[in-house]
């Protein structure tokens, strides 16, 4: 989502709206722009204790590994330029 130009803030906020509307249990974000996702989800009513914002993929992976339970589903959404496939590999590995 880094390639969105002038719409980047608005579209990240829309993701936050969808997180809230779809009753997502936990939100883990990585990076500066992803903070708009977290802030919008919180603004709409998602509990602060279910939102985790990180600057690095490594910190996010550590958090996910600490909270993931058997039969949990994880959606990893990002720009390919952020190489988030590394997150899925580390979680699976």
Backbone as XML, in Angstrom:
<?xml version="1.0"?>
<chain id="A" units="angstrom">
  <residue number="1" name="UNK">
    <atom name="N" x="0.810" y="-1.196" z="0.000"/>
    <atom name="CA" x="0.000" y="0.000" z="0.000"/>
    <atom name="C" x="0.859" y="1.267" z="0.000"/>
  </residue>
  <residue number="2" name="UNK">
    <atom name="N" x="2.148" y="1.088" z="-0.154"/>
    <atom name="CA" x="3.028" y="2.263" z="-0.202"/>
    <atom name="C" x="2.878" y="3.051" z="-1.492"/>
  </residue>
  <residue number="3" name="UNK">
    <atom name="N" x="2.313" y="2.430" z="-2.501"/>
    <atom name="CA" x="2.241" y="3.044" z="-3.816"/>
    <atom name="C" x="0.973" y="3.873" z="-4.021"/>
  </residue>
  <residue number="4" name="UNK">
    <atom name="N" x="0.293" y="4.254" z="-2.977"/>
    <atom name="CA" x="-1.011" y="4.895" z="-3.091"/>
    <atom name="C" x="-0.950" y="6.415" z="-3.253"/>
  </residue>
  <residue number="5" name="UNK">
    <atom name="N" x="0.208" y="6.975" z="-3.087"/>
    <atom name="CA" x="0.355" y="8.410" z="-3.293"/>
    <atom name="C" x="-0.503" y="9.235" z="-2.359"/>
  </residue>
  <residue number="6" name="UNK">
    <atom name="N" x="-1.197" y="10.213" z="-2.919"/>
    <atom name="CA" x="-1.961" y="11.155" z="-2.087"/>
    <atom name="C" x="-3.137" y="10.502" z="-1.358"/>
  </residue>
  <residue number="7" name="UNK">
    <atom name="N" x="-3.490" y="9.270" z="-1.714"/>
    <atom name="CA" x="-4.608" y="8.576" z="-1.072"/>
    <atom name="C" x="-4.163" y="7.643" z="0.059"/>
  </residue>
  <residue number="8" name="UNK">
    <atom name="N" x="-2.864" y="7.625" z="0.345"/>
    <atom name="CA" x="-2.355" y="6.632" z="1.290"/>
    <atom name="C" x="-2.995" y="6.730" z="2.681"/>
  </residue>
  <residue number="9" name="UNK">
    <atom name="N" x="-3.145" y="7.922" z="3.221"/>
    <atom name="CA" x="-3.739" y="8.048" z="4.558"/>
    <atom name="C" x="-5.200" y="7.593" z="4.536"/>
  </residue>
  <residue number="10" name="UNK">
    <atom name="N" x="-5.950" y="8.098" z="3.599"/>
    <atom name="CA" x="-7.377" y="7.777" z="3.501"/>
    <atom name="C" x="-7.608" y="6.270" z="3.332"/>
  </residue>
  <residue number="11" name="UNK">
    <atom name="N" x="-6.829" y="5.646" z="2.477"/>
    <atom name="CA" x="-7.038" y="4.221" z="2.222"/>
    <atom name="C" x="-6.574" y="3.353" z="3.391"/>
  </residue>
  <residue number="12" name="UNK">
    <atom name="N" x="-5.541" y="3.779" z="4.105"/>
    <atom name="CA" x="-5.146" y="3.064" z="5.318"/>
    <atom name="C" x="-6.252" y="3.189" z="6.374"/>
  </residue>
  <residue number="13" name="UNK">
    <atom name="N" x="-6.839" y="4.358" z="6.481"/>
    <atom name="CA" x="-7.946" y="4.527" z="7.425"/>
    <atom name="C" x="-9.129" y="3.634" z="7.055"/>
  </residue>
  <residue number="14" name="UNK">
    <atom name="N" x="-9.378" y="3.463" z="5.771"/>
    <atom name="CA" x="-10.467" y="2.575" z="5.334"/>
    <atom name="C" x="-10.203" y="1.130" z="5.763"/>
  </residue>
  <residue number="15" name="UNK">
    <atom name="N" x="-8.951" y="0.723" z="5.745"/>
    <atom name="CA" x="-8.615" y="-0.612" z="6.248"/>
    <atom name="C" x="-8.954" y="-0.692" z="7.737"/>
  </residue>
  <residue number="16" name="UNK">
    <atom name="N" x="-8.635" y="0.346" z="8.479"/>
    <atom name="CA" x="-8.987" y="0.394" z="9.907"/>
    <atom name="C" x="-10.484" y="0.286" z="10.122"/>
  </residue>
  <residue number="17" name="UNK">
    <atom name="N" x="-11.261" y="0.931" z="9.259"/>
    <atom name="CA" x="-12.724" y="0.826" z="9.338"/>
    <atom name="C" x="-13.171" y="-0.618" z="9.128"/>
  </residue>
  <residue number="18" name="UNK">
    <atom name="N" x="-12.579" y="-1.281" z="8.158"/>
    <atom name="CA" x="-12.945" y="-2.667" z="7.866"/>
    <atom name="C" x="-12.541" y="-3.600" z="9.010"/>
  </residue>
  <residue number="19" name="UNK">
    <atom name="N" x="-11.412" y="-3.328" z="9.615"/>
    <atom name="CA" x="-10.985" y="-4.112" z="10.781"/>
    <atom name="C" x="-12.058" y="-4.016" z="11.861"/>
  </residue>
  <residue number="20" name="UNK">
    <atom name="N" x="-12.502" y="-2.806" z="12.124"/>
    <atom name="CA" x="-13.528" y="-2.609" z="13.151"/>
    <atom name="C" x="-14.865" y="-3.236" z="12.745"/>
  </residue>
  <residue number="21" name="UNK">
    <atom name="N" x="-15.306" y="-2.965" z="11.534"/>
    <atom name="CA" x="-16.608" y="-3.476" z="11.064"/>
    <atom name="C" x="-16.676" y="-4.997" z="11.066"/>
  </residue>
  <residue number="22" name="UNK">
    <atom name="N" x="-15.561" y="-5.635" z="10.826"/>
    <atom name="CA" x="-15.529" y="-7.090" z="10.729"/>
    <atom name="C" x="-15.143" y="-7.780" z="12.033"/>
  </residue>
  <residue number="23" name="UNK">
    <atom name="N" x="-15.151" y="-7.017" z="13.108"/>
    <atom name="CA" x="-14.908" y="-7.574" z="14.450"/>
    <atom name="C" x="-13.625" y="-8.392" z="14.544"/>
  </residue>
  <residue number="24" name="UNK">
    <atom name="N" x="-12.564" y="-7.858" z="13.982"/>
    <atom name="CA" x="-11.262" y="-8.515" z="14.055"/>
    <atom name="C" x="-10.822" y="-8.526" z="15.519"/>
  </residue>
  <residue number="25" name="UNK">
    <atom name="N" x="-10.321" y="-9.673" z="15.972"/>
    <atom name="CA" x="-9.964" y="-9.822" z="17.384"/>
    <atom name="C" x="-8.725" y="-9.038" z="17.788"/>
  </residue>
  <residue number="26" name="UNK">
    <atom name="N" x="-7.683" y="-9.086" z="16.954"/>
    <atom name="CA" x="-6.412" y="-8.444" z="17.278"/>
    <atom name="C" x="-5.871" y="-7.800" z="16.009"/>
  </residue>
  <residue number="27" name="UNK">
    <atom name="N" x="-5.310" y="-6.614" z="16.161"/>
    <atom name="CA" x="-4.704" y="-5.902" z="15.041"/>
    <atom name="C" x="-3.243" y="-5.632" z="15.365"/>
  </residue>
  <residue number="28" name="UNK">
    <atom name="N" x="-2.359" y="-6.087" z="14.476"/>
    <atom name="CA" x="-0.926" y="-5.829" z="14.600"/>
    <atom name="C" x="-0.507" y="-5.083" z="13.345"/>
  </residue>
  <residue number="29" name="UNK">
    <atom name="N" x="0.032" y="-3.891" z="13.514"/>
    <atom name="CA" x="0.458" y="-3.109" z="12.354"/>
    <atom name="C" x="1.963" y="-2.878" z="12.400"/>
  </residue>
  <residue number="30" name="UNK">
    <atom name="N" x="2.513" y="-2.632" z="11.200"/>
    <atom name="CA" x="3.944" y="-2.355" z="11.078"/>
    <atom name="C" x="4.127" y="-1.144" z="10.181"/>
  </residue>
  <residue number="31" name="UNK">
    <atom name="N" x="4.873" y="-0.169" z="10.668"/>
    <atom name="CA" x="5.233" y="0.967" z="9.844"/>
    <atom name="C" x="4.430" y="2.219" z="10.126"/>
  </residue>
  <residue number="32" name="UNK">
    <atom name="N" x="4.914" y="3.296" z="9.584"/>
    <atom name="CA" x="4.333" y="4.615" z="9.817"/>
    <atom name="C" x="2.920" y="4.733" z="9.266"/>
  </residue>
  <residue number="33" name="UNK">
    <atom name="N" x="2.723" y="4.350" z="8.026"/>
    <atom name="CA" x="1.396" y="4.494" z="7.417"/>
    <atom name="C" x="0.372" y="3.567" z="8.064"/>
  </residue>
  <residue number="34" name="UNK">
    <atom name="N" x="0.806" y="2.411" z="8.513"/>
    <atom name="CA" x="-0.108" y="1.448" z="9.126"/>
    <atom name="C" x="-0.689" y="1.976" z="10.436"/>
  </residue>
  <residue number="35" name="UNK">
    <atom name="N" x="-0.058" y="2.975" z="10.997"/>
    <atom name="CA" x="-0.601" y="3.573" z="12.227"/>
    <atom name="C" x="-1.966" y="4.203" z="11.964"/>
  </residue>
  <residue number="36" name="UNK">
    <atom name="N" x="-2.208" y="4.623" z="10.725"/>
    <atom name="CA" x="-3.535" y="5.150" z="10.385"/>
    <atom name="C" x="-4.598" y="4.058" z="10.483"/>
  </residue>
  <residue number="37" name="UNK">
    <atom name="N" x="-4.222" y="2.835" z="10.176"/>
    <atom name="CA" x="-5.146" y="1.706" z="10.311"/>
    <atom name="C" x="-5.518" y="1.545" z="11.784"/>
  </residue>
  <residue number="38" name="UNK">
    <atom name="N" x="-4.501" y="1.480" z="12.619"/>
    <atom name="CA" x="-4.710" y="1.279" z="14.053"/>
    <atom name="C" x="-5.501" y="2.426" z="14.676"/>
  </residue>
  <residue number="39" name="UNK">
    <atom name="N" x="-5.144" y="3.638" z="14.329"/>
    <atom name="CA" x="-5.828" y="4.797" z="14.919"/>
    <atom name="C" x="-7.297" y="4.836" z="14.535"/>
  </residue>
  <residue number="40" name="UNK">
    <atom name="N" x="-7.615" y="4.503" z="13.285"/>
    <atom name="CA" x="-9.015" y="4.513" z="12.850"/>
    <atom name="C" x="-9.795" y="3.400" z="13.552"/>
  </residue>
  <residue number="41" name="UNK">
    <atom name="N" x="-9.220" y="2.211" z="13.663"/>
    <atom name="CA" x="-9.899" y="1.105" z="14.346"/>
    <atom name="C" x="-10.177" y="1.479" z="15.799"/>
  </residue>
  <residue number="42" name="UNK">
    <atom name="N" x="-9.213" y="2.090" z="16.457"/>
    <atom name="CA" x="-9.404" y="2.513" z="17.847"/>
    <atom name="C" x="-10.455" y="3.620" z="17.936"/>
  </residue>
  <residue number="43" name="UNK">
    <atom name="N" x="-10.378" y="4.587" z="17.046"/>
    <atom name="CA" x="-11.332" y="5.700" z="17.022"/>
    <atom name="C" x="-12.774" y="5.181" z="16.905"/>
  </residue>
  <residue number="44" name="UNK">
    <atom name="N" x="-12.957" y="4.126" z="16.147"/>
    <atom name="CA" x="-14.301" y="3.574" z="15.940"/>
    <atom name="C" x="-14.768" y="2.686" z="17.090"/>
  </residue>
  <residue number="45" name="UNK">
    <atom name="N" x="-13.834" y="2.286" z="17.961"/>
    <atom name="CA" x="-14.250" y="1.518" z="19.127"/>
    <atom name="C" x="-13.509" y="0.236" z="19.406"/>
  </residue>
  <residue number="46" name="UNK">
    <atom name="N" x="-12.512" y="-0.106" z="18.588"/>
    <atom name="CA" x="-11.726" y="-1.298" z="18.884"/>
    <atom name="C" x="-10.924" y="-1.046" z="20.151"/>
  </residue>
  <residue number="47" name="UNK">
    <atom name="N" x="-10.915" y="-2.032" z="21.021"/>
    <atom name="CA" x="-10.218" y="-1.904" z="22.296"/>
    <atom name="C" x="-8.722" y="-1.686" z="22.095"/>
  </residue>
  <residue number="48" name="UNK">
    <atom name="N" x="-8.177" y="-0.703" z="22.820"/>
    <atom name="CA" x="-6.752" y="-0.373" z="22.730"/>
    <atom name="C" x="-5.859" y="-1.557" z="23.066"/>
  </residue>
  <residue number="49" name="UNK">
    <atom name="N" x="-6.340" y="-2.415" z="23.956"/>
    <atom name="CA" x="-5.508" y="-3.549" z="24.369"/>
    <atom name="C" x="-5.489" y="-4.670" z="23.335"/>
  </residue>
  <residue number="50" name="UNK">
    <atom name="N" x="-6.183" y="-4.473" z="22.211"/>
    <atom name="CA" x="-6.186" y="-5.437" z="21.111"/>
    <atom name="C" x="-5.469" y="-4.898" z="19.877"/>
  </residue>
  <residue number="51" name="UNK">
    <atom name="N" x="-4.844" y="-3.720" z="20.027"/>
    <atom name="CA" x="-4.146" y="-3.060" z="18.920"/>
    <atom name="C" x="-2.668" y="-2.922" z="19.280"/>
  </residue>
  <residue number="52" name="UNK">
    <atom name="N" x="-1.819" y="-3.401" z="18.384"/>
    <atom name="CA" x="-0.379" y="-3.358" z="18.611"/>
    <atom name="C" x="0.291" y="-2.756" z="17.388"/>
  </residue>
  <residue number="53" name="UNK">
    <atom name="N" x="1.036" y="-1.668" z="17.581"/>
    <atom name="CA" x="1.704" y="-0.968" z="16.493"/>
    <atom name="C" x="3.218" y="-1.109" z="16.648"/>
  </residue>
  <residue number="54" name="UNK">
    <atom name="N" x="3.878" y="-1.510" z="15.572"/>
    <atom name="CA" x="5.319" y="-1.700" z="15.608"/>
    <atom name="C" x="5.988" y="-0.994" z="14.438"/>
  </residue>
  <residue number="55" name="UNK">
    <atom name="N" x="7.249" y="-0.679" z="14.633"/>
    <atom name="CA" x="8.035" y="-0.042" z="13.581"/>
    <atom name="C" x="8.762" y="-1.067" z="12.718"/>
  </residue>
  <residue number="56" name="UNK">
    <atom name="N" x="8.974" y="-2.266" z="13.260"/>
    <atom name="CA" x="9.720" y="-3.281" z="12.509"/>
    <atom name="C" x="8.935" y="-4.582" z="12.391"/>
  </residue>
  <residue number="57" name="UNK">
    <atom name="N" x="9.213" y="-5.316" z="11.331"/>
    <atom name="CA" x="8.601" y="-6.630" z="11.121"/>
    <atom name="C" x="9.000" y="-7.586" z="12.238"/>
  </residue>
  <residue number="58" name="UNK">
    <atom name="N" x="10.244" y="-7.484" z="12.684"/>
    <atom name="CA" x="10.741" y="-8.386" z="13.715"/>
    <atom name="C" x="9.952" y="-8.247" z="15.010"/>
  </residue>
  <residue number="59" name="UNK">
    <atom name="N" x="9.662" y="-7.008" z="15.396"/>
    <atom name="CA" x="8.877" y="-6.786" z="16.615"/>
    <atom name="C" x="7.457" y="-7.332" z="16.459"/>
  </residue>
  <residue number="60" name="UNK">
    <atom name="N" x="6.886" y="-7.150" z="15.282"/>
    <atom name="CA" x="5.540" y="-7.664" z="15.018"/>
    <atom name="C" x="5.520" y="-9.185" z="15.079"/>
  </residue>
  <residue number="61" name="UNK">
    <atom name="N" x="6.526" y="-9.818" z="14.497"/>
    <atom name="CA" x="6.600" y="-11.286" z="14.526"/>
    <atom name="C" x="6.670" y="-11.785" z="15.959"/>
  </residue>
  <residue number="62" name="UNK">
    <atom name="N" x="7.486" y="-11.136" z="16.784"/>
    <atom name="CA" x="7.586" y="-11.547" z="18.187"/>
    <atom name="C" x="6.229" y="-11.476" z="18.880"/>
  </residue>
  <residue number="63" name="UNK">
    <atom name="N" x="5.510" y="-10.400" z="18.655"/>
    <atom name="CA" x="4.188" y="-10.251" z="19.276"/>
    <atom name="C" x="3.243" y="-11.340" z="18.788"/>
  </residue>
  <residue number="64" name="UNK">
    <atom name="N" x="3.213" y="-11.551" z="17.486"/>
    <atom name="CA" x="2.319" y="-12.562" z="16.921"/>
    <atom name="C" x="2.647" y="-13.936" z="17.490"/>
  </residue>
  <residue number="65" name="UNK">
    <atom name="N" x="3.921" y="-14.266" z="17.565"/>
    <atom name="CA" x="4.321" y="-15.560" z="18.114"/>
    <atom name="C" x="3.886" y="-15.713" z="19.570"/>
  </residue>
  <residue number="66" name="UNK">
    <atom name="N" x="3.853" y="-14.606" z="20.308"/>
    <atom name="CA" x="3.459" y="-14.647" z="21.720"/>
    <atom name="C" x="1.953" y="-14.777" z="21.930"/>
  </residue>
  <residue number="67" name="UNK">
    <atom name="N" x="1.163" y="-14.362" z="20.955"/>
    <atom name="CA" x="-0.293" y="-14.374" z="21.164"/>
    <atom name="C" x="-1.035" y="-15.404" z="20.325"/>
  </residue>
  <residue number="68" name="UNK">
    <atom name="N" x="-0.388" y="-15.952" z="19.316"/>
    <atom name="CA" x="-1.079" y="-16.878" z="18.421"/>
    <atom name="C" x="-1.429" y="-18.176" z="19.155"/>
  </residue>
  <residue number="69" name="UNK">
    <atom name="N" x="-2.604" y="-18.678" z="18.838"/>
    <atom name="CA" x="-3.060" y="-19.937" z="19.418"/>
    <atom name="C" x="-3.461" y="-20.890" z="18.297"/>
  </residue>
  <residue number="70" name="UNK">
    <atom name="N" x="-3.558" y="-22.148" z="18.632"/>
    <atom name="CA" x="-3.951" y="-23.149" z="17.650"/>
    <atom name="C" x="-5.294" y="-22.775" z="17.031"/>
  </residue>
  <residue number="71" name="UNK">
    <atom name="N" x="-5.410" y="-22.969" z="15.732"/>
    <atom name="CA" x="-6.614" y="-22.682" z="14.947"/>
    <atom name="C" x="-6.894" y="-21.190" z="14.742"/>
  </residue>
  <residue number="72" name="UNK">
    <atom name="N" x="-5.956" y="-20.322" z="15.078"/>
    <atom name="CA" x="-6.112" y="-18.897" z="14.783"/>
    <atom name="C" x="-5.872" y="-18.662" z="13.295"/>
  </residue>
  <residue number="73" name="UNK">
    <atom name="N" x="-6.531" y="-17.646" z="12.774"/>
    <atom name="CA" x="-6.309" y="-17.205" z="11.401"/>
    <atom name="C" x="-5.577" y="-15.876" z="11.446"/>
  </residue>
  <residue number="74" name="UNK">
    <atom name="N" x="-4.622" y="-15.715" z="10.544"/>
    <atom name="CA" x="-3.855" y="-14.473" z="10.471"/>
    <atom name="C" x="-3.902" y="-13.969" z="9.035"/>
  </residue>
  <residue number="75" name="UNK">
    <atom name="N" x="-4.258" y="-12.705" z="8.879"/>
    <atom name="CA" x="-4.211" y="-12.056" z="7.579"/>
    <atom name="C" x="-3.020" y="-11.111" z="7.585"/>
  </residue>
  <residue number="76" name="UNK">
    <atom name="N" x="-2.116" y="-11.297" z="6.637"/>
    <atom name="CA" x="-0.974" y="-10.407" z="6.491"/>
    <atom name="C" x="-1.210" y="-9.626" z="5.211"/>
  </residue>
  <residue number="77" name="UNK">
    <atom name="N" x="-1.395" y="-8.310" z="5.342"/>
    <atom name="CA" x="-1.679" y="-7.440" z="4.206"/>
    <atom name="C" x="-0.662" y="-6.321" z="4.188"/>
  </residue>
  <residue number="78" name="UNK">
    <atom name="N" x="-0.010" y="-6.163" z="3.037"/>
    <atom name="CA" x="0.978" y="-5.089" z="2.933"/>
    <atom name="C" x="1.400" y="-4.900" z="1.487"/>
  </residue>
  <residue number="79" name="UNK">
    <atom name="N" x="2.134" y="-3.861" z="1.295"/>
    <atom name="CA" x="2.778" y="-3.615" z="0.009"/>
    <atom name="C" x="3.883" y="-4.652" z="-0.183"/>
  </residue>
  <residue number="80" name="UNK">
    <atom name="N" x="4.024" y="-5.151" z="-1.382"/>
    <atom name="CA" x="5.117" y="-6.088" z="-1.641"/>
    <atom name="C" x="6.477" y="-5.468" z="-1.348"/>
  </residue>
  <residue number="81" name="UNK">
    <atom name="N" x="6.564" y="-4.168" z="-1.452"/>
    <atom name="CA" x="7.840" y="-3.503" z="-1.213"/>
    <atom name="C" x="8.286" y="-3.617" z="0.246"/>
  </residue>
  <residue number="82" name="UNK">
    <atom name="N" x="7.349" y="-3.924" z="1.147"/>
    <atom name="CA" x="7.717" y="-4.100" z="2.551"/>
    <atom name="C" x="8.143" y="-5.527" z="2.865"/>
  </residue>
  <residue number="83" name="UNK">
    <atom name="N" x="8.040" y="-6.419" z="1.881"/>
    <atom name="CA" x="8.496" y="-7.809" z="2.007"/>
    <atom name="C" x="7.851" y="-8.516" z="3.199"/>
  </residue>
  <residue number="84" name="UNK">
    <atom name="N" x="6.544" y="-8.418" z="3.292"/>
    <atom name="CA" x="5.846" y="-9.046" z="4.407"/>
    <atom name="C" x="5.778" y="-10.561" z="4.283"/>
  </residue>
  <residue number="85" name="UNK">
    <atom name="N" x="6.177" y="-11.101" z="3.137"/>
    <atom name="CA" x="6.267" y="-12.548" z="3.029"/>
    <atom name="C" x="7.267" y="-13.082" z="4.057"/>
  </residue>
  <residue number="86" name="UNK">
    <atom name="N" x="8.206" y="-12.229" z="4.491"/>
    <atom name="CA" x="9.158" y="-12.604" z="5.531"/>
    <atom name="C" x="8.434" y="-12.841" z="6.848"/>
  </residue>
  <residue number="87" name="UNK">
    <atom name="N" x="7.375" y="-12.091" z="7.105"/>
    <atom name="CA" x="6.612" y="-12.291" z="8.340"/>
    <atom name="C" x="5.958" y="-13.667" z="8.328"/>
  </residue>
  <residue number="88" name="UNK">
    <atom name="N" x="5.312" y="-13.999" z="7.246"/>
    <atom name="CA" x="4.636" y="-15.301" z="7.197"/>
    <atom name="C" x="5.647" y="-16.438" z="7.311"/>
  </residue>
  <residue number="89" name="UNK">
    <atom name="N" x="6.795" y="-16.293" z="6.693"/>
    <atom name="CA" x="7.815" y="-17.332" z="6.785"/>
    <atom name="C" x="8.295" y="-17.510" z="8.223"/>
  </residue>
  <residue number="90" name="UNK">
    <atom name="N" x="8.472" y="-16.413" z="8.944"/>
    <atom name="CA" x="8.955" y="-16.490" z="10.332"/>
    <atom name="C" x="7.878" y="-17.029" z="11.269"/>
  </residue>
  <residue number="91" name="UNK">
    <atom name="N" x="6.640" y="-16.725" z="11.005"/>
    <atom name="CA" x="5.553" y="-17.242" z="11.848"/>
    <atom name="C" x="5.388" y="-18.742" z="11.613"/>
  </residue>
  <residue number="92" name="UNK">
    <atom name="N" x="5.458" y="-19.144" z="10.361"/>
    <atom name="CA" x="5.303" y="-20.559" z="10.016"/>
    <atom name="C" x="6.490" y="-21.381" z="10.475"/>
  </residue>
  <residue number="93" name="UNK">
    <atom name="N" x="7.682" y="-20.765" z="10.433"/>
    <atom name="CA" x="8.917" y="-21.476" z="10.666"/>
    <atom name="C" x="9.179" y="-21.803" z="12.059"/>
  </residue>
</chain>
